[in-house]
């Protein structure tokens, strides 16, 4: 998301972009950074937080100070005046992974499918799980779904958690994660143990992309974070530069399934900022030119 915002700022050439984040998942520390941004970035604030409920008062304060605000990746909490949310459908991210998964499992197959959740209680990951499990239950009802288990978010903790989960489920035919680190740990466990199972995940960590390339992950479901950052900043730039009113509602830039068919194209786009910007150029132009195609009521965000 930060890379996308930086690309929009670079394309404009006159924008000063200040990006800040705490170390790790630390909501209170992020609130302090946001309050500092209210003082120092008067032309617009875009917020991505894994703890959005902590930002009711800070977002209201920004609005009362006349600063435009945009929620990115996670919908604005109730009680704020932030009216624009730019984020993918996490239900669709999970559903897309499920639809890719069933392509590898013939109808009538019996067995256990184990699901992990990097951050239990985080709504966007719960939505991914809802989408994923709904497809499996409908299309492969003979499968037994186990979990979601807490797979932890930090790299070492995630690997250790998945290692324990895999050992505790020796008969499982598949292990599916909904967070970025899952797609790193599961291929590594396969390599180190020699055990073969279907593995899939969400997000696009570089190591996970390599795992799709070598076949140890059947797919990744990408929420296309770069697009969210680019669109959010460009809309704020247009608001300040052209006086264009910020849209209201839920702007959904879409989901991408990454598998053996398109992994080379995605790897090429992820090489550096220039390659990412070139890949997304026509996509961002089309979305920004046709906002009505991507906007829905905020209440429909899932």
N, C-alpha and C positions, 0 to 999 in steps of 0.2 A: 504494500500500500504506500509506503514511504517512497519507494522507487517510482511509482506512478505519479505521485504528487511532485516529486523532483523533476520528472520529465515534463510535466505541464508547466512548471515554473521556468524550466530551461527554454521551452518553446516560446514562452512569452518574452523572456529576456530582461524584464524589468521588475520581476517579482522577487522579493526577499522571502524565502521560505525558511521558517524556523521549525525544526522537528525535534521533539524531545520525548523520552520514554524512560520509565524506571527500569532497574535491573530485575528481570523476572516478572512474575505476576504479582503486582503490588498495587492494589487499588488506592489506598491512602496516599502513597507516594505519588501516584499519577495525579490525584486531586491537587496536590501541592504544585505540581508542574503546570497543571491547567490554570490554577489561580495566578501563577506567574505569567502565563501566556495572556490572560485577560488584561494584565497591565501593559504588556509589551507588544501585542499583536492585535491592534484595534480594527484591522480591515477584514478579519474573518478567522474563524477557528473551526477546524475539522477534528472531531473526536472519535478515536477508536479505543474502546475499552472493554476488557473482559469483566469489569465490574461497573456496568452503566448505572446501576441504582445509586451509586455513591455520588453521581454527578447531577442530581436534581437541582440542588442549590447553586453549584457553580455554573450550570447552564443558564439558570434563571438570572443569575448575576450578570453573565455575559450579555444576555438579551436586554436586561435593564440598562446596561451600559451602551446599548446600540450596536453591539458587535454581532454580525451574522454568524450563525452556528449551523454546522452540518454534522449529523451523526453518520459514522462510517462503520460498516461491518456489523455493528450491533445497534438495534433500534433505540431511539432516545427513550429514556424512562418516562413514565407517566408523571405529570406535574411540571414538565418543562414546556417552554414555548418553541422548542426546536421542531420545525415542521418538515424538514427534509431528511430522509434517511437513504443513504446509498449503500446497498448491500445485496448480495445474492440471496436466493431462497435456499436456506440450509436444508429444508425438507427435500428440495430437489437435488441438492448435492448428495444426500444419502440415498435418495431414490435412484439417481444415476449410477451410483456404485452398485446398488442392488441389481439393477437391470444388466449391468456388465457381468456381475457375479453369476447370474443364472445362465448366462451363455456357456459357462464352463461346467455346469452341473446338469446332466440329463434329467428329464422329467422322471419322477418315480424314485430318484435317489434318496436313500435314507442315510442319516448320519448327523453328526453334531456340528453346528456352526457357532463359534465363540466370538463374541463382540466385546471390544474394549472401548473405554471412554477416558480420554486423557484428563479431563477436568469434570468430574461428576458435579451436577448442579448447574453447570453452565448451559444456558438455554439453547444457544446455537448448536452445541454438540448434541444435546437431547433431541433437537429437531432433526439433525442428521440421522441419528439412530432411529427415530420414528419413520423417516422416509425409507431407510435401508430395510428395517424389519418388515415394513408393510409390503414391500415387494417380495421378500423371501416367503412370508406367510401366504401370500396370494398365489405366487407362481410355483413354489416348491414346498407345499404344505407337509410333505413327509419329513422334511428336515426338522431337527430339534435345535432351537436357538437357545444358547446359554449366555448369560450376562444381561446387561453390560457389566463388565468388571472394571475396576479402577486401574487404568494402565499408566497413570501418572504423566506429568507433562515435561519434566526435566529429562534430558537425554539418558543419564545413567539410571535414574529411577524408572524411566519408561522401559529400558532394556531389561532391568531386573524384574520388573512387574510382569512383562510379557514372557520372560524366561520361565517364571513360576507358573504363569497361566498355561503355557504350552505343556509343561511337564505334568500339570494337574489334569490335563485333558488329552490323554494319549490317543483317544479314538477320534478326535475331531478331524474333520476333513478340511476345515477352513477356519482361519482367524482373520477377522476384519476389524480395522480401526477406523475411527472418524476424526483423528487429529493428525497433525503433521509428523510427529515423532514416531507414530506407529509404523509408518511406511519405511522408516529407517531401521527400527529394531527387528521387525519380523523377518526381512530378508537375511539379516545378520544371524539370527537364530537358526534359520534354515541352513545357512552355510556352515555354522559352527557345529551343529548337531547332526547334519546329514539327513534330517527328517524332512520329508516333502509334504507340503500342504498348500492349499490355495490361500493366498494372502492378498489383501487389497486395503487401500486406505484413502485418505483425503489429503488435500494440500500438495505442494510440490517442492519438498525439500530436495536439493540436488542429489543426495544419496538415494532418495526414493525414485527419482527419475532414472537414475542408472539401474535401479532394480527392475523397473519396467522394461528397460532396454535389454537386460540379460534374462528376463523372464521369471524372476523370483517374485515379482508382483504382477498380477494379471491386469491391474489398472489402478489409476489414481483418479479421484474425482476432485477437480480443481474449482474452488470458488472464485478464481481469477481476481486475486487481490489487487494486482497492478491496476486493473481497470477502475476499481473503486477509488483508489487514490488519485488517479488522473482526472476522472470525471468530477470528483469533489472539488479539487483545486481549480479546475477550469471553470466550473460554475461560479465559484467565488471570485475568480478573476473577472469574469464577464459581468458579475454583479457590480464590482467596483469600477471596472474600466468603462463599461458601456451602460451602466445603470439598469442592466437586465435584472428583473425580479427573480430571486431564487425560486425554483419550482417547489411545490409542496406535495408531499406524499412519499411513496416508496419507489425508489429508482433501482430496478433490478438489472444489473449488467450481464447476468447470465452465468452459466456453469459449463465447464469443459471436461469431458471424459478423455483421459490420456491412456492409450493402450498401444499395442504393437503397431497399429496402423498409422498413428500420428506421432509416435515418440520422437522420431528423428527431427520432425518439424519443430516440436516443442523444445528439444535440446538445443537446436540452432537458435531459436528465439531467446533462450535463457543465457546465452554466452555472455552478454554484457548489456549495458544500458542502451547502446546504439541499436543492437539487434532487437531488444524488447520494444523500443520506440518504433522501429521500422515495422515490426510485426503488427503492432496494435494501431498503427496510424489510420488505416481505413476504417477500423472498427470504432475507434473513438470519434472520428469524423462523422460516421453514420449515426452513432448514438446521440451525439450532441446536436446533430441537425434534426433529429426526430424524437424529441423527448417524450412525446405522447405514446410512443411504442413501448417505452420502458417504465413509465410511471403508473402506479396503482395507488389506491388509498392506503395510507399508513397502517390502517387497521388490518390490512390483508397480508402484511409482512410475515413470512414464515421461514 
